[in-house]
Amino acid sequence: MLEQLCEQLSHHGVSHRTVRVANHDIKPGVTADEGDGDEWPAIREMVLDADILVMGTPIWLGAPSSICKRVVERFDAMLGEIDDAGRTPLFGKVAVVAVVGNEDGAHHVAAECFQWLGDVGYTIPASGSVYWVGEALGSVDYNQLGTTPEKVASSLAMTASNAAHLAQLLKSTNYPGAAG
């Protein structure tokens, strides 16, 4: 699904880099760098360079994955990096969420992610999530489907279009903040 969403974003001139966080040693903590062996600082730089963040997570027991939560935990450091207008480094950036799983809860997972992402400064566009859930406790995963379901395909296109549009607007005119 992430590849499909990135492909849709490319139709709007958006280039991408994909990072599978599970393949990296991201230390627990709430600072920008948790020390020896922490691979978060390099990923953090990619996040800060991006105008659009696509956060993808499976549903595990009705909730976002622990890896997704680890990323958000590390975003916490940015709450202490406020500029003179009261904005974190993520203000003026867009985030969307992609969720897959074999149990119900996609709306709940997206809502959790939206709250976290909004708290650190991201803007969520209309139709800011796309998801697929298979049969509860089923054995077929999204990447095993022969074709993309029509509703998922149209949601991918809408999410990408709205994210690209909003990112362009925010890049030209960021939030003013609360310049005292």
SERO-4910 file (N, C-alpha, C, O; in steps of 0.05 Angstrom, whole numbers):
BEGIN
 pado doro    nc1    nc2    nc3   cac1   cac2   cac3    cc1    cc2    cc3    oc1    oc2    oc3
  Met    A     16    -24      0      0      0      0     17     25      0     11     45    -13
  Leu    A     39     25     15     57     48     15     68     54    -12     70     77    -21
  Glu    A     76     33    -26     86     37    -54     65     49    -72     71     66    -88
  Gln    A     40     40    -69     18     50    -85     13     79    -78      8     95    -96
  Leu    A     14     86    -53      9    114    -45     32    132    -56     26    154    -65
  Cys    A     56    123    -54     79    138    -65     76    141    -95     83    162   -106
  Glu    A     67    120   -109     62    122   -137     41    144   -144     45    159   -162
  Gln    A     20    144   -128     -1    165   -133     11    193   -127      4    211   -142
  Leu    A     27    195   -107     39    221   -101     57    230   -124     59    254   -130
  Ser    A     71    211   -137     88    218   -159     73    230   -183     84    246   -198
  His    A     47    223   -185     31    235   -206     27    265   -201     18    280   -219
  His    A     33    274   -177     30    303   -170     58    316   -167     60    337   -155
  Gly    A     78    303   -178    105    315   -177    120    311   -151    140    324   -146
  Val    A    110    293   -134    122    288   -108    142    265   -110    134    243   -117
  Ser    A    167    270   -104    187    249   -103    187    237    -74    177    250    -56
  His    A    199    214    -71    198    202    -45    223    185    -38    237    176    -56
  Arg    A    227    182    -13    246    163     -2    231    146     19    215    157     35
  Thr    A    234    121     18    220    103     36    240     93     57    262     84     51
  Val    A    232     94     82    248     83    104    231     63    119    210     70    129
  Arg    A    240     39    120    227     18    135    240     19    163    261      8    167
  Val    A    227     32    182    238     37    208    245     11    222    263     10    238
  Ala    A    230    -10    217    235    -36    229    263    -47    223    274    -63    238
  Asn    A    275    -37    202    302    -45    194    324    -29    208    348    -33    202
  His    A    317    -11    226    336      7    239    335      5    269    314     -3    280
  Asp    A    357     11    282    358     11    311    350     39    321    367     57    323
  Ile    A    325     41    327    315     66    338    312     63    368    294     48    377
  Lys    A    328     76    383    328     74    412    303     87    423    292    106    412
  Pro    A    294     76    446    271     89    460    280    116    471    304    119    478
  Gly    A    262    134    474    269    160    486    255    183    472    241    180    452
  Val    A    258    207    483    245    230    473    264    253    467    257    277    469
  Thr    A    288    246    459    307    266    450    314    261    420    307    240    409
  Ala    A    327    280    408    334    278    380    355    257    375    357    246    353
  Asp    A    372    251    395    393    231    392    396    217    419    404    230    439
  Glu    A    390    192    420    392    176    445    419    162    448    422    144    464
  Gly    A    439    172    433    466    162    438    476    140    420    465    135    398
  Asp    A    496    126    429    511    106    415    493     85    401    477     72    415
  Gly    A    495     83    375    480     64    360    452     72    351    438     58    337
  Asp    A    443     95    361    416    105    354    415    114    325    430    132    317
  Glu    A    398    101    309    396    108    280    375    129    275    370    137    252
  Trp    A    361    139    296    340    159    292    351    185    280    338    196    262
  Pro    A    374    196    288    382    222    278    382    224    247    374    244    236
  Ala    A    391    203    233    391    204    204    363    203    193    357    217    173
  Ile    A    346    187    205    318    186    196    304    212    202    289    222    186
  Arg    A    310    224    225    299    249    232    305    271    212    288    287    205
  Glu    A    329    271    202    337    290    181    320    287    156    312    306    143
  Met    A    315    262    148    298    256    125    270    266    130    257    278    112
  Val    A    260    262    154    233    271    161    232    302    159    213    313    148
  Leu    A    252    315    170    252    344    170    254    355    141    244    377    135
  Asp    A    268    341    124    271    350     96    246    345     79    243    358     58
  Ala    A    228    328     88    204    321     73    181    340     77    176    349    100
  Asp    A    167    347     56    143    363     58    119    346     65     99    356     77
  Ile    A    120    320     59     98    302     64    109    277     78    128    265     68
  Leu    A     97    270    101    104    245    114     81    225    109     58    231    113
  Val    A     88    201    100     69    180     97     76    160    119     97    146    118
  Met    A     59    158    139     63    140    161     47    115    156     22    116    154
  Gly    A     60     92    153     46     67    149     49     49    173     70     47    185
  Thr    A     27     35    179     28     17    202      8     -5    198    -13     -2    187
  Pro    A     15    -29    207     -5    -50    209    -22    -46    234    -15    -30    251
  Ile    A    -44    -59    235    -61    -60    259    -52    -84    275    -53   -107    265
  Trp    A    -44    -80    299    -37   -102    318    -56   -100    341    -54    -81    357
  Leu    A    -74   -119    344    -93   -120    367   -108    -94    368   -113    -83    390
  Gly    A   -116    -83    345   -132    -59    344   -117    -33    348   -130    -12    351
  Ala    A    -91    -34    347    -75    -10    353    -52     -8    333    -46    -27    319
  Pro    A    -40     16    330    -17     19    313      6      2    324      6     -5    348
  Ser    A     25     -5    307     47    -22    316     65     -7    336     65     18    337
  Ser    A     80    -22    351     99    -10    370    120      6    356    131     25    366
  Ile    A    127     -2    331    147     13    316    136     40    308    150     60    310
  Cys    A    111     41    301     98     67    295     98     85    320    104    108    318
  Lys    A     92     72    342     92     87    367    120     97    374    123    119    386
  Arg    A    141     82    368    168     90    373    175    115    357    188    133    368
  Val    A    167    116    332    171    139    316    158    164    328    171    185    330
  Val    A    134    161    337    120    184    349    133    192    375    135    215    382
  Glu    A    142    172    390    157    177    415    181    195    409    186    214    424
  Arg    A    195    190    387    218    205    381    211    233    370    227    252    372
  Phe    A    187    236    358    177    262    350    174    281    374    175    305    371
  Asp    A    171    269    397    167    285    421    189    306    426    184    327    436
  Ala    A    213    299    417    236    318    420    230    345    407    240    366    415
  Met    A    215    343    385    210    368    369    192    387    384    191    411    377
  Leu    A    178    378    405    161    396    421    179    416    436    169    437    444
  Gly    A    204    410    440    222    428    453    238    445    434    256    459    442
  Glu    A    232    443    408    247    458    388    229    479    375    226    480    350
  Ile    A    218    495    391    198    515    382    213    540    372    232    550    385
  Asp    A    203    551    350    215    576    339    202    600    353    185    597    371
  Asp    A    210    624    345    200    648    358    170    652    355    157    667    370
  Ala    A    158    638    335    129    640    331    114    617    345     90    613    341
  Gly    A    128    601    360    116    579    375    111    553    358     95    536    366
  Arg    A    125    551    336    121    528    317    143    508    320    166    515    324
  Thr    A    136    482    319    156    461    318    167    460    290    156    473    272
  Pro    A    189    446    285    200    443    258    181    429    239    186    429    215
  Leu    A    160    417    248    141    402    231    118    419    222    102    410    206
  Phe    A    115    443    232     94    461    222     98    467    193    121    470    184
  Gly    A     77    467    178     79    472    149     84    447    133     88    447    109
  Lys    A     83    424    147     87    398    134     61    382    136     46    386    155
  Val    A     58    364    118     33    348    115     39    319    123     61    309    117
  Ala    A     20    306    136     23    277    142     -2    262    134    -24    273    138
  Val    A      1    239    123    -21    221    117    -14    194    129      9    188    135
  Val    A    -35    177    132    -31    151    145    -42    129    128    -64    132    116
  Ala    A    -27    107    126    -36     83    112    -36     60    132    -17     56    146
  Val    A    -58     45    132    -62     24    152    -71     -1    138    -89     -1    120
  Val    A    -59    -24    145    -68    -50    135    -70    -69    158    -56    -67    179
  Gly    A    -87    -89    155    -89   -110    176   -111   -129    171   -128   -126    153
  Asn    A   -112   -150    187   -133   -170    185   -151   -169    210   -158   -190    221
  Glu    A   -158   -145    218   -177   -142    240   -187   -113    238   -176    -96    225
  Asp    A   -209   -109    251   -222    -82    250   -205    -62    266   -189    -70    282
  Gly    A   -209    -37    260   -196    -17    276   -181      4    260   -166     20    271
  Ala    A   -184      4    233   -168     22    217   -174     51    223   -156     68    224
  His    A   -200     58    228   -206     86    235   -194     94    262   -185    116    265
  His    A   -195     75    281   -183     80    307   -153     85    304   -142    104    316
  Val    A   -139     68    289   -111     71    285   -104     97    272    -86    111    280
  Ala    A   -119    104    251   -114    130    237   -119    153    256   -103    172    257
  Ala    A   -140    152    272   -146    173    291   -123    177    312   -115    199    318
  Glu    A   -113    155    322    -90    157    340    -66    170    327    -55    189    338
  Cys    A    -60    161    303    -37    173    289    -42    203    283    -24    219    286
  Phe    A    -66    210    275    -73    238    269    -68    255    293    -57    277    291
  Gln    A    -77    245    317    -74    261    341    -44    265    347    -36    288    352
  Trp    A    -29    244    345      0    247    351     13    266    331     28    284    339
  Leu    A      7    262    306     20    278    285     12    307    287     29    325    283
  Gly    A    -14    312    292    -23    340    296    -10    353    320     -3    377    319
  Asp    A     -6    338    341      7    350    365     35    360    360     44    379    373
  Val    A     49    347    342     77    356    337     79    375    314    101    384    307
  Gly    A     56    383    302     56    404    282     48    397    254     44    415    237
  Tyr    A     44    371    248     36    364    221      7    373    216     -9    375    234
  Thr    A      1    377    190    -26    383    181    -36    358    166    -22    347    150
  Ile    A    -61    350    173    -73    327    160    -93    337    139   -111    352    145
  Pro    A    -90    328    114   -109    337     93   -136    322     96   -138    302    109
  Ala    A   -156    333     82   -181    318     79   -175    291     67   -157    289     49
  Ser    A   -189    271     75   -183    243     65   -154    236     70   -141    226     51
  Gly    A   -145    241     93   -116    238    100   -107    210    107    -85    206    115
  Ser    A   -125    191    103   -116    163    109   -128    145     87   -148    150     74
  Val    A   -114    123     84   -123    101     67   -118     75     82    -98     73     96
  Tyr    A   -136     57     78   -133     32     93   -146      8     78   -162     12     60
  Trp    A   -138    -15     87   -150    -40     78   -149    -59    102   -128    -62    115
  Val    A   -172    -71    108   -173    -91    129   -185   -116    116   -207   -115    104
  Gly    A   -172   -138    120   -182   -163    110   -201   -176    130   -208   -164    151
  Glu    A   -207   -200    125   -225   -216    143   -211   -218    170   -187   -224    172
  Ala    A   -227   -214    191   -216   -216    218   -202   -243    222   -214   -264    216
  Leu    A   -178   -242    231   -161   -266    236   -157   -282    210   -151   -306    211
  Gly    A   -160   -269    188   -157   -282    162   -128   -288    155   -109   -280    170
  Ser    A   -124   -302    134    -97   -310    126    -87   -295    101    -64   -300     92
  Val    A   -103   -277     90    -95   -262     66    -87   -234     74   -102   -219     87
  Asp    A    -62   -226     68    -52   -199     73    -56   -182     48    -60   -192     26
  Tyr    A    -55   -156     52    -59   -137     30    -40   -143      6    -48   -142    -17
  Asn    A    -15   -148     13      5   -153     -9      0   -179    -24     14   -185    -43
  Gln    A    -19   -195    -15    -25   -220    -28    -50   -218    -46    -57   -237    -59
  Leu    A    -63   -195    -46    -87   -191    -62    -78   -191    -92    -57   -181    -98
  Gly    A    -94   -203   -109    -88   -203   -137    -91   -175   -150    -75   -168   -167
  Thr    A   -110   -160   -141   -115   -133   -151   -122   -115   -127   -131   -124   -107
  Thr    A   -118    -89   -131   -125    -70   -111   -155    -65   -112   -166    -59   -133
  Pro    A   -169    -68    -89   -198    -63    -89   -203    -34    -99   -188    -16    -93
  Glu    A   -225    -31   -114   -232     -5   -126   -233     18   -105   -223     40   -110
  Lys    A   -245     13    -82   -248     33    -62   -220     41    -51   -216     65    -46
  Val    A   -203     22    -47   -176     28    -38   -161     45    -59   -147     64    -53
  Ala    A   -163     37    -84   -150     51   -106   -160     80   -107   -143     99   -110
  Ser    A   -186     85   -105   -196    113   -106   -187    128    -81   -182    152    -83
  Ser    A   -185    115    -58   -176    128    -34   -146    135    -36   -138    157    -27
  Leu    A   -131    118    -48   -102    124    -52    -99    149    -69    -83    167    -63
  Ala    A   -115    151    -91   -113    174   -109   -122    199    -94   -109    220    -97
  Met    A   -143    198    -79   -153    222    -65   -134    231    -43   -128    255    -40
  Thr    A   -124    212    -28   -105    219     -6    -80    232    -18    -71    253     -8
  Ala    A    -69    221    -39    -46    232    -52    -51    260    -63    -35    279    -60
  Ser    A    -73    263    -77    -80    289    -89    -83    311    -67    -72    333    -70
  Asn    A    -98    305    -46   -102    324    -25    -76    331    -10    -71    354     -3
  Ala    A    -59    310     -5    -34    315      9    -15    333     -8     -3    351      3
  Ala    A    -13    327    -34      4    343    -51     -6    372    -53     10    390    -52
  His    A    -32    375    -55    -43    402    -57    -38    418    -31    -29    441    -32
  Leu    A    -43    405     -9    -39    419     17    -10    425     22     -3    447     32
  Ala    A      7    407     15     36    411     19     46    435      3     62    451     12
  Gln    A     36    437    -21     43    460    -38     34    486    -26     48    506    -26
  Leu    A      9    487    -16     -1    511     -4     15    519     21     22    542     25
  Leu    A     21    499     38     35    505     63     64    513     57     76    529     72
  Lys    A     76    502     36    103    509     29    105    539     21    124    552     26
  Ser    A     84    548      7     84    576     -2     76    595     20     84    618     20
  Thr    A     59    586     39     50    602     61     46    585     85     25    573     89
  Asn    A     67    585    102     66    569    127     47    583    147     40    606    144
  Tyr    A     40    568    168     24    579    189     39    602    202     64    601    205
  Pro    A     25    624    210     39    647    222     49    641    250     67    655    259
  Gly    A     37    622    264     45    617    292     34    639    310     16    654    302
  Ala    A     45    640    333     35    659    353     57    678    361     66    680    384
  Ala    A     67    693    340     89    712    345     79    733    365     62    749    359
  Gly    A     91    732    389     81    747    411     84    775    409     77    790    428
***
